[in-house]
Each structure stands twice: as C-alpha cells, then as structure tokens.
Amino acid sequence: MIELTVDNAAEYLRQRGWIGDGPVHIELLGGGVSNAVLRVETADRLFVLKQSRPQLRTRDAWFSDLERVYREQEVMQALAPLLPPLTVPEVLFVDRANYVFVMAHAPREAKVWKQQLLAGEIDLTLGEYAGRILGRIHESTASNPHLIESFADHGVFVQLRVDPFYRRIQERRPEVADAVAPLIERLMTAREALCHGDYSPKNILTHEHGFTLVDYETAHLGDPTMDLGFFLSHLLLKAMKRSFDRERHFELTRRFWQGYTAETTFLPQRELQRRGIEHCGVCLLARIDGTSPVDYLPEENKREAVRILGRELLHERPRLWSEVLEMAEKLGAM
C-alpha cells in the first residue's frame, strides 16, 4: 500500500491518469480521525482523495480494517440516487489495491455545520432538513432492502462504534453496563434499514443547495435508531457547551424530529423515539468517557452534567423527546 501524503499524492494521481501534468494544489483536510483526506485542485477540477489508515488518531489506541473504504464507496453509490442532488458526493475514481477512492468536492462555499453550531449559528430550517434526509435514508432503504443487503457485515461498525462507544462505556461506566447490553444486542442483530453510523454535524457540509453528507464507512444494514441517538447527542452536547443559548439548540432538536417523522413510516414513531433516546444516552456518555471524547467541552462541571443526563436516559428510559429536553434544561443550569 502506498501511503499518500500532501507530498506524494500529485505523482500518484498523474501515474494513474487522474490528473494531467499541469500545476496541482493539494491540501490535507482535518476534522476526522480515521483516514487521510486530501483536497486536490487543478486548473480545471476540484476533488477529494480519501485513503484508509489502520490506526485512528485518538487518545486511546484504536484500530480498524483498511477495507472499510470499500464499504464507504459502495454505500455512497447506492444512496446517491435516493437523495437530492449534491447530498452524496459522486465517486470519481477507485484504487482498491491502495484503499483509495476519489470523490467530487462539495460546493466551494460549503461550511462544516459543527463549526457553525459552535459559533452560535443555528438554522432551524437546516435542522429540519437534516431530519428529512436521515428519514429518507432510513425509509427508502427499509422499503427497498435489496439495495443494501450487501452491507450486512457489521465488522467496521463494531470496530468504530460498538467497541469504542458502547462496550467502552460498559467498562468505564459500570453503573450503566446492564442498561447498555440490550442495545448492543440489537445493534448486532437488527436488519431494519441502513444505519449511517456517523450522522453528525461534523460530516454535514452546508451550502445554498442544502448540504453534502460525507463519511459512510460505518454504514451497514442494521438498527437505524442508532443514527437518531448519535446525531441528537451531538446537538445536546452543543447545547451544554453554549448553555446560555441552550433553548435555541433545543428547538433545533425539535425541528430535526419534525423533519425525520415527516419522512418515516417503517416503524411506529413512538418506537423510533424511544429507541433513539436510549442510544442518545450511550452516545452522550461515550463522548465524555469513551475512546473519542469531544474536544470542545473541557469544563468538568459541564462534562459531569452530560454524564448525569446520559445515565438518566439509560436508567429512567424516557419515551418522549420532550422529557429529554426537560432533563437537559435542569442540568444545563448547573
């Protein structure tokens, strides 16, 4: 395997005929922990090159199969026809021998939604649209399972989500271990729809056409309600970070649910909500005490408030999102 960097990527691309001999600018893109991601610009085109890395860049040791890049490429190609234009980047080139694929770049003006949220830029319409897109992913794949039957293997999802999030929390927060166990069992056995596995603001690039969703390597045929808990935990963490502005963040979560429920019928809405809340509890704890904690919540009082909320969601099992927000409101004042 040729390990690609800013220094050698141009020659690699020229050797394969993917770019010509003219000037090329290559830039390392940050934000993730599991891949080398390079932005490549020539005189006439702009695209992104992505290559798997075996060891992830985290505080704790964390490894994953290089072949996860194949899953990502194939999921993108399966989802693209089901979603609005530009939502899924077009796959342009593939080099399986070197665990590489090249995809179209998002519109130049695109911004990372995570950074916008941390800066206090809250767009409720975008929140509802994020719910609609996730709902469409779940609904369209639940009703057309033949499209995703080839994604039944859970190997990478276990390496990148079940082990570092769910099982790590069982180890580090033993008081919730029994509550987490049935969630892991469902993650390993459910075959209901496509679970993206990394649906979060850091992977949503906003622009005037809506947004472009990236990072599909954990996607699989499984329990789609994990996506609900994972995504909503990120919004709640932003609300804890900006506690003075938490009501606007809370409203963003309500609008997300409005968009999601407008698109989904494959399971009863109450069941989707209840199960999503359970996963939210685990994901909140994982982003404080798991393998990959968030980097923007250093205040120990806020971290402890997140722990309390995560434990409450797992022990008290609220069934409605409004109940979750009531709990978060009390803790946000800490």
Buried (B, 14 or more C-beta within 10 A) or exposed (E): EBEBEEEEBBEBBBEEEBBEEEEBEBEEEEEBBBBBBBBBBBEEBBBBBBBBBEEBEBEEEBEBBBEBBBBBBBBBBBBBEBBEEBBBBBBBBBBEEBBBBBBBBBBEEBBBBBEBBBEEEBBBEBBBBBBBBBBBBBBBBBEBBEBBEEBEEBEBBBBBBBBBBBBBBBEBBEEBBEBBEEBBEBBBEBEBBBBBBBBBBBBBBBBEBBBBBBBBBBBBBBBBBBBBBBBBBBBBBBBBBBBEBBEEBBBBBBBBBBBBBEBBEBBEEEEBBBBBBBBBBBBBBBBBBBBBBBEEBEEEEBBEBBBBBBBBBBEEEBBEBEBBBEBBBEBBEE
